[in-house]
Amino acid sequence: MNKLTAKTEHIHFIGIGGYGMSAIARVLVDMGLKVTGSDVARKELTDKLVSRGATVFIGHEAKHVRGADVVVYSTDIPKDNVELVEAGNLQIPLIHRSEMLARILNERSGIAVSGAHGKTTTSSMISLVMEKAGADPTYIIGGEIMDIGSNARAGKGPYVVAEADESDGSFLHYHPEIAVVTNIEADHLENYDGDFENLKKAYRKFLGNIRENGKAVLCSDDEYLQEMIPDLKCEFITYGIEKPADFSAEEIIYGDRTVSFTLKKGKTKLGRLNLSVPGRHNVLNALATTIVCLEAGIPFPQIAEAIPYFRGAKRRFQVIGEVNDILVVDDYAHHPTEIEATIQAAKSTNRRIVAVFQPQRYTRTFFLLDAFSRAFSDADHVVIADIYSPANDTRMDVTAQHLVDLIEKNSNPNVVYMPTKEDVYQYLLDTAKRGDLIITMGAGDIWKVAEKLVSHWKDQ
């Protein structure tokens, strides 16, 4: 199945309920293909897929893959999964999630958004602006767009917007027309032999995959992208705040959960952009979005009109609720740079910031321990939970208590260790004050604490 034109094709997804997998499945369903899948539990995303016409099995059984023409799996699926094993026994073609996404993206004018941080927000912002402007894009995103209420859609326009994941090197399957790189940082090094140089080489290969006459959109504020620019063979457009760039932001005004700025192309002021999301990082995300949409032929006035409708992606500075003058926000921030940016954005509310962080993966915590310990200086109070370790993680010699000790030494003496989610929840119930902004951060399940807090206070 080289092209997605065979409407009788039966595609089965192992772990269909994840954001990335469900997004691809949703697009294939909307394209008219037969889609089945399995997951360990029923979720909102699986229910949405069923309502679109997919068949979803709860639990993994060998019989689920029988009759499938292709079986799609993700990096998180263990090699001994019964469906994966059965597909191998039956010689059903097995392809990684990224390969299926590549087939969709590479058939049209692909817009691939990569980078250590900002992939989901930037790809979501591009998708929403394109949709509001009538470009009818296809999009496949790792987080739900709040204004749209979905993480995927099959449009009839020429553009496919997708995240390009560098974490396991899978972004090298893509051959986009436009490639965005938001930033480069030393993360996921366990997949690059612990060597940051290998990760940077992967980004160079990704940019080398851009189609002839395609373009790269690069953040000039990033030192590693600056290193790569002289060697690029493709056309490129830069954006930034601090360093000289083709597109830049001036007269930035940070508000309560908002930010606005004047957009300049070279020395020419194009106009004002008003965002309904906070923080300097979202200024950069909006700059990248504007460049991509201009390249897609959308006039600046339409972009400026559409962009305020973007209210974030799920788990990206998502307001869970505000009760008794206590604002509760949840964010996916799981890297030191993301934590710093999220806390800085929170400060624009002028509230007392209670930063709750659940480290994810022993490997990441081990490799970035010092950087994590210095990321919390702008918070008023810090709560650290135990490390959330997914099934494919490697146990390392690091603990949450070790991180707490280093935070106390390197960035914030007002830090406490609360091992479990229940401990965190009870601690916040006991200590929260009017005027607080409680922000839960991490790629694990710490968001459950935020939702439980708001639910409890609303019921009182």
C-alpha positions as CSV (number, residue, x, y, z in Angstrom):
1,M,0.0,0.0,0.0
2,N,2.2,2.8,-1.3
3,K,-0.7,5.3,-1.8
4,L,-3.8,5.8,0.3
5,T,-6.2,5.4,-2.6
6,A,-7.4,1.8,-2.0
7,K,-10.7,2.5,-0.2
8,T,-11.1,-1.3,0.5
9,E,-7.8,-1.3,2.5
10,H,-8.2,-2.4,6.1
11,I,-5.8,-0.8,8.5
12,H,-5.5,-1.9,12.2
13,F,-3.9,0.3,14.9
14,I,-2.4,-1.2,18.0
15,G,-2.9,1.4,20.8
16,I,-5.4,3.4,18.8
17,G,-6.4,5.6,21.7
18,G,-3.1,7.7,21.9
19,Y,-3.1,11.2,20.6
20,G,-0.8,10.5,17.7
21,M,-2.3,7.2,16.7
22,S,-5.9,8.4,17.0
23,A,-5.2,11.4,14.9
24,I,-3.9,9.3,12.0
25,A,-6.8,6.8,12.4
26,R,-9.3,9.7,12.3
27,V,-7.9,11.0,9.0
28,L,-7.9,7.6,7.4
29,V,-11.5,7.0,8.5
30,D,-12.5,10.3,7.0
31,M,-10.7,9.4,3.8
32,G,-13.0,6.4,3.6
33,L,-10.7,3.5,4.6
34,K,-11.7,0.7,6.9
35,V,-10.1,1.3,10.3
36,T,-10.0,-0.9,13.3
37,G,-7.9,-0.6,16.4
38,S,-7.4,-1.8,20.0
39,D,-6.4,-0.1,23.3
40,V,-6.1,-1.1,26.9
41,A,-9.0,1.1,28.0
42,R,-11.9,3.1,26.6
43,K,-11.1,6.8,26.2
44,E,-12.7,10.0,24.9
45,L,-10.6,9.7,21.8
46,T,-11.6,6.1,21.1
47,D,-15.3,7.1,21.5
48,K,-14.8,9.8,19.0
49,L,-13.2,7.4,16.5
50,V,-16.2,5.0,16.9
51,S,-18.6,7.8,16.3
52,R,-16.7,8.5,13.0
53,G,-17.0,4.9,11.9
54,A,-13.9,3.1,13.3
55,T,-14.2,-0.2,15.1
56,V,-12.3,-0.1,18.5
57,F,-11.6,-3.2,20.6
58,I,-10.9,-2.7,24.3
59,G,-8.0,-5.0,25.2
60,H,-5.4,-6.7,23.0
61,E,-6.1,-10.1,21.4
62,A,-4.5,-11.9,18.5
63,K,-7.8,-12.2,16.6
64,H,-8.1,-8.4,16.3
65,V,-5.5,-8.2,13.6
66,R,-6.8,-11.0,11.4
67,G,-8.1,-9.7,8.1
68,A,-6.1,-6.5,8.3
69,D,-4.0,-5.5,5.3
70,V,-1.7,-3.3,7.3
71,V,-1.0,-3.1,11.1
72,V,0.2,0.2,12.6
73,Y,2.1,0.3,15.9
74,S,3.9,3.0,17.9
75,T,7.2,3.1,19.7
76,D,5.4,2.5,23.0
77,I,4.0,-0.9,22.0
78,P,6.1,-3.7,23.5
79,K,7.6,-6.3,21.1
80,D,5.7,-9.1,22.9
81,N,2.3,-7.5,22.4
82,V,0.0,-10.3,21.2
83,E,-1.4,-8.4,18.2
84,L,2.1,-7.4,17.1
85,V,3.3,-11.0,17.4
86,E,0.2,-12.3,15.5
87,A,0.6,-9.8,12.7
88,G,4.2,-11.1,12.3
89,N,3.0,-14.7,12.3
90,L,0.4,-13.9,9.6
91,Q,3.0,-11.9,7.6
92,I,0.7,-8.8,7.7
93,P,2.8,-5.7,6.8
94,L,3.8,-3.9,10.1
95,I,4.5,-0.2,9.8
96,H,5.5,2.4,12.5
97,R,3.0,5.2,13.2
98,S,5.4,7.7,11.6
99,E,5.5,5.7,8.3
100,M,1.7,5.9,8.1
101,L,1.8,9.6,8.8
102,A,4.5,10.0,6.2
103,R,2.3,8.4,3.6
104,I,-0.4,10.9,4.2
105,L,1.9,13.9,4.4
106,N,4.1,13.0,1.5
107,E,1.2,12.6,-0.9
108,R,0.2,16.3,-0.6
109,S,1.9,19.6,0.3
110,G,3.2,18.7,3.7
111,I,3.8,21.1,6.5
112,A,5.9,19.3,9.1
113,V,6.5,21.0,12.4
114,S,9.5,19.8,14.4
115,G,11.5,21.0,17.4
116,A,12.2,20.2,21.0
117,H,9.3,22.4,22.2
118,G,6.3,24.0,20.6
119,K,5.4,21.3,18.0
120,T,1.9,20.7,19.1
121,T,1.0,24.4,19.7
122,T,2.5,25.6,16.5
123,S,1.0,22.9,14.3
124,S,-2.4,23.5,16.1
125,M,-2.1,27.2,15.5
126,I,-1.3,26.7,11.8
127,S,-4.2,24.3,11.4
128,L,-6.7,26.6,13.1
129,V,-5.7,29.7,11.1
130,M,-5.8,27.7,7.8
131,E,-9.2,26.4,8.6
132,K,-10.6,29.8,9.6
133,A,-9.2,31.2,6.4
134,G,-10.9,28.6,4.3
135,A,-7.8,26.7,3.2
136,D,-9.5,23.4,4.3
137,P,-6.3,21.7,5.5
138,T,-5.7,18.1,6.6
139,Y,-4.1,18.1,10.1
140,I,-2.7,15.4,12.3
141,I,-1.6,16.7,15.7
142,G,-0.5,15.2,19.0
143,G,-2.9,17.3,21.0
144,E,-6.5,18.5,20.8
145,I,-7.1,22.0,19.4
146,M,-9.3,23.6,22.0
147,D,-11.3,25.8,19.6
148,I,-12.0,22.9,17.2
149,G,-12.3,20.1,19.7
150,S,-10.3,17.6,17.7
151,N,-6.7,16.6,17.0
152,A,-7.2,15.5,13.4
153,R,-9.2,16.2,10.2
154,A,-9.2,15.2,6.6
155,G,-9.6,18.3,4.5
156,K,-9.9,18.7,0.8
157,G,-7.2,21.4,0.5
158,P,-3.7,20.7,-0.7
159,Y,-2.0,21.1,2.7
160,V,-1.3,18.5,5.4
161,V,-0.1,19.9,8.7
162,A,1.6,17.5,11.1
163,E,4.0,17.2,14.0
164,A,7.4,15.8,13.0
165,D,8.7,13.9,16.0
166,E,12.4,13.9,16.5
167,S,12.3,11.8,19.7
168,D,13.0,8.5,18.0
169,G,14.2,9.8,14.6
170,S,10.8,9.1,12.9
171,F,10.7,12.6,11.4
172,L,13.2,11.4,8.8
173,H,10.3,9.6,7.0
174,Y,8.8,13.0,6.0
175,H,9.5,14.9,2.8
176,P,7.6,18.2,3.4
177,E,7.1,21.2,1.3
178,I,7.5,23.4,4.4
179,A,9.5,22.3,7.4
180,V,9.3,24.3,10.6
181,V,12.0,23.8,13.3
182,T,11.1,25.7,16.5
183,N,14.3,24.9,18.5
184,I,16.8,22.2,19.2
185,E,17.7,20.9,22.6
186,A,19.4,17.9,24.1
187,D,16.5,15.6,24.8
188,H,15.6,12.0,24.0
189,L,19.3,11.3,23.9
190,E,18.6,7.7,25.0
191,N,17.6,7.2,21.3
192,Y,20.8,8.9,20.0
193,D,23.4,6.9,21.9
194,G,23.5,9.6,24.5
195,D,25.2,12.0,22.0
196,F,23.7,15.4,21.3
197,E,25.7,15.6,18.0
198,N,23.7,12.6,16.7
199,L,20.5,14.4,17.4
200,K,21.7,17.5,15.6
201,K,22.8,15.4,12.6
202,A,19.2,14.0,12.5
203,Y,17.8,17.6,12.3
204,R,20.2,18.3,9.4
205,K,18.9,15.2,7.6
206,F,15.3,16.2,8.3
207,L,16.0,19.6,6.7
208,G,17.7,17.9,3.8
209,N,14.4,16.0,3.1
210,I,12.6,19.2,2.2
211,R,11.2,18.9,-1.4
212,E,12.8,20.8,-4.3
213,N,11.5,24.4,-4.2
214,G,10.3,23.8,-0.6
215,K,11.3,26.0,2.3
216,A,12.5,25.7,5.9
217,V,11.1,28.0,8.6
218,L,13.6,28.4,11.4
219,C,13.8,30.2,14.7
220,S,16.9,32.5,14.6
221,D,16.9,32.8,18.4
222,D,18.1,29.1,18.6
223,E,21.9,28.8,18.7
224,Y,21.9,25.3,17.1
225,L,19.7,26.3,14.2
226,Q,22.1,29.3,13.7
227,E,24.9,26.8,13.3
228,M,23.0,24.8,10.7
229,I,21.9,27.7,8.5
230,P,25.1,28.2,6.5
231,D,25.0,24.5,5.4
232,L,21.4,24.5,4.2
233,K,20.7,23.6,0.6
234,C,17.1,24.7,0.6
235,E,15.5,28.1,0.9
236,F,14.8,29.2,4.4
237,I,12.9,31.9,6.3
238,T,13.9,33.0,9.8
239,Y,11.9,34.4,12.7
240,G,12.8,35.6,16.2
241,I,12.7,38.1,18.9
242,E,16.3,38.5,20.2
243,K,18.4,37.8,17.0
244,P,18.1,39.4,13.6
245,A,15.5,37.5,11.5
246,D,13.3,37.9,8.3
247,F,10.2,38.1,10.6
248,S,10.4,39.6,14.1
249,A,8.1,40.7,16.9
250,E,8.3,44.1,18.5
251,E,6.2,46.1,21.0
252,I,5.3,42.9,22.9
253,I,2.6,43.4,25.5
254,Y,2.1,40.5,28.0
255,G,-1.4,40.3,29.6
256,D,-3.4,38.0,31.8
257,R,-3.4,34.8,29.6
258,T,-2.8,36.9,26.5
259,V,0.0,38.5,24.6
260,S,0.1,40.9,21.6
261,F,2.9,42.2,19.4
262,T,3.7,44.1,16.2
263,L,4.9,41.8,13.4
264,K,7.7,43.0,11.2
265,K,8.9,41.6,7.9
266,G,12.4,43.0,7.5
267,K,11.9,46.7,8.3
268,T,8.2,46.8,7.3
269,K,5.5,46.6,10.0
270,L,2.8,44.2,8.7
271,G,0.4,44.8,11.7
272,R,-0.6,43.8,15.1
273,L,-1.2,40.2,16.2
274,N,-3.4,39.5,19.3
275,L,-3.1,36.1,20.9
276,S,-5.5,34.4,23.3
277,V,-2.6,32.4,24.9
278,P,0.2,33.8,27.1
279,G,4.0,33.9,27.0
280,R,7.0,34.7,25.0
281,H,7.1,31.2,23.6
282,N,3.7,31.7,22.0
283,V,5.0,34.9,20.3
284,L,7.5,32.7,18.6
285,N,4.9,30.1,17.8
286,A,2.7,32.8,16.2
287,L,5.7,34.1,14.1
288,A,6.2,30.6,12.7
289,T,2.5,30.2,12.1
290,T,2.3,33.5,10.2
291,I,5.2,32.7,7.9
292,V,3.7,29.3,7.0
293,C,0.3,30.7,6.3
294,L,1.7,33.5,4.2
295,E,3.6,30.9,2.2
296,A,0.4,29.0,1.8
297,G,-1.1,32.2,0.2
298,I,-3.2,33.4,3.1
299,P,-3.2,37.3,3.3
300,F,-1.9,38.8,6.5
301,P,-5.3,40.5,7.4
302,Q,-6.9,37.0,7.4
303,I,-4.2,35.6,9.6
304,A,-4.6,38.5,12.1
305,E,-8.3,38.0,12.1
306,A,-8.1,34.2,12.7
307,I,-5.2,33.9,15.2
308,P,-7.1,35.2,18.3
309,Y,-9.5,32.2,18.0
310,F,-6.6,30.0,18.9
311,R,-7.0,29.3,22.6
312,G,-4.4,26.6,22.9
313,A,-4.1,22.9,22.6
314,K,-5.2,20.5,25.3
315,R,-2.6,20.2,28.1
316,R,-0.8,23.4,26.8
317,F,-1.5,26.0,29.4
318,Q,-5.0,24.6,29.6
319,V,-7.2,26.3,32.1
320,I,-8.9,23.5,34.1
321,G,-11.0,25.9,36.2
322,E,-11.1,28.9,38.5
323,V,-12.8,28.4,41.8
324,N,-12.7,30.7,44.9
325,D,-10.2,32.9,43.1
326,I,-7.8,30.0,42.7
327,L,-6.8,29.4,39.0
328,V,-5.9,25.8,38.1
329,V,-3.9,25.3,34.9
330,D,-2.4,22.1,33.4
331,D,0.5,22.0,31.0
332,Y,2.4,19.2,29.2
333,A,5.8,20.9,30.1
334,H,8.2,18.0,30.7
335,H,11.6,19.6,29.8
336,P,13.5,22.3,31.7
337,T,13.1,24.9,28.9
338,E,9.3,24.2,28.7
339,I,9.0,24.5,32.5
340,E,10.7,27.9,32.5
341,A,8.6,29.2,29.7
342,T,5.4,27.9,31.2
343,I,6.1,29.5,34.6
344,Q,7.1,32.8,32.9
345,A,3.8,32.8,31.1
346,A,2.0,32.1,34.4
347,K,3.6,35.2,35.9
348,S,1.8,37.4,33.5
349,T,-1.4,36.7,35.6
350,N,0.2,38.4,38.6
351,R,-0.8,35.6,40.9
352,R,1.2,33.5,43.4
353,I,2.6,30.6,41.3
354,V,2.4,27.1,42.7
355,A,4.3,24.9,40.3
356,V,3.6,21.2,40.5
357,F,5.9,19.0,38.5
358,Q,5.9,15.2,37.9
359,P,9.1,14.2,36.2
360,Q,8.6,11.8,33.3
361,R,11.2,9.1,32.5
362,Y,14.2,8.1,34.5
363,T,16.4,8.6,31.4
364,R,15.2,12.2,30.8
365,T,15.5,13.1,34.6
366,F,19.0,11.6,34.7
367,F,20.4,13.3,31.6
368,L,18.8,16.7,32.4
369,L,18.9,16.7,36.2
370,D,21.0,19.9,36.6
371,A,18.8,21.8,34.1
372,F,15.7,20.6,35.8
373,S,17.0,21.8,39.1
374,R,17.5,25.4,37.8
375,A,14.1,25.7,36.0
376,F,11.9,26.7,38.9
377,S,13.3,30.1,40.1
378,D,10.3,32.1,38.9
379,A,7.8,30.0,40.9
380,D,6.7,31.1,44.4
381,H,6.3,27.5,45.6
382,V,7.3,24.2,44.0
383,V,5.8,20.7,44.5
384,I,7.6,17.7,43.1
385,A,6.0,14.2,42.7
386,D,7.6,10.9,42.0
387,I,9.0,10.1,38.5
388,Y,6.4,8.8,36.1
389,S,8.1,6.0,34.2
390,P,6.4,4.5,31.1
391,A,6.8,0.8,30.2
392,N,9.7,1.3,27.8
393,D,11.7,3.5,30.1
394,T,15.2,2.4,31.4
395,R,15.7,2.6,35.2
396,M,18.5,5.1,36.1
397,D,20.2,6.1,39.3
398,V,18.0,9.1,40.0
399,T,15.1,9.9,42.3
400,A,12.5,12.7,42.7
401,Q,14.0,13.4,46.1
402,H,17.4,14.0,44.5
403,L,15.7,16.5,42.2
404,V,14.1,18.2,45.1
405,D,17.4,18.6,47.0
406,L,19.0,20.1,43.9
407,I,16.1,22.5,43.3
408,E,16.4,23.7,46.8
409,K,20.1,24.3,46.3
410,N,20.1,25.7,42.7
411,S,16.8,27.7,42.1
412,N,14.1,27.6,44.7
413,P,14.2,26.9,48.5
414,N,10.4,26.8,48.6
415,V,10.1,23.2,47.4
416,V,8.5,20.1,48.8
417,Y,8.4,16.5,47.8
418,M,5.0,14.8,47.6
419,P,5.5,11.2,46.3
420,T,2.1,10.3,45.0
421,K,-0.7,12.1,43.2
422,E,-2.9,11.6,46.3
423,D,-0.2,13.3,48.4
424,V,0.0,16.2,46.0
425,Y,-3.8,16.6,45.9
426,Q,-4.1,16.6,49.7
427,Y,-1.2,19.0,50.1
428,L,-2.7,21.5,47.6
429,L,-6.1,21.2,49.3
430,D,-4.4,22.1,52.6
431,T,-2.2,24.9,51.4
432,A,-4.0,26.7,48.5
433,K,-4.9,30.3,49.0
434,R,-7.1,32.8,47.2
435,G,-5.2,34.4,44.3
436,D,-3.0,31.3,43.7
437,L,-2.3,29.9,40.2
438,I,-1.7,26.2,40.6
439,I,-0.1,24.8,37.5
440,T,0.4,21.0,37.1
441,M,3.2,20.1,34.7
442,G,4.5,16.9,33.2
443,A,4.0,14.3,30.4
444,G,2.6,11.7,32.8
445,D,-0.8,11.7,34.6
446,I,-0.3,14.7,37.0
447,W,-3.2,16.4,35.1
448,K,-5.6,14.2,37.1
449,V,-4.6,16.2,40.2
450,A,-5.7,19.5,38.5
451,E,-9.0,18.1,37.5
452,K,-9.7,16.5,40.9
453,L,-8.9,19.8,42.6
454,V,-11.3,21.8,40.5
455,S,-14.0,19.1,40.8
456,H,-13.7,19.1,44.6
457,W,-13.9,22.9,45.0
458,K,-16.8,23.2,42.6
459,D,-18.7,20.6,44.6
460,Q,-18.2,22.4,47.9
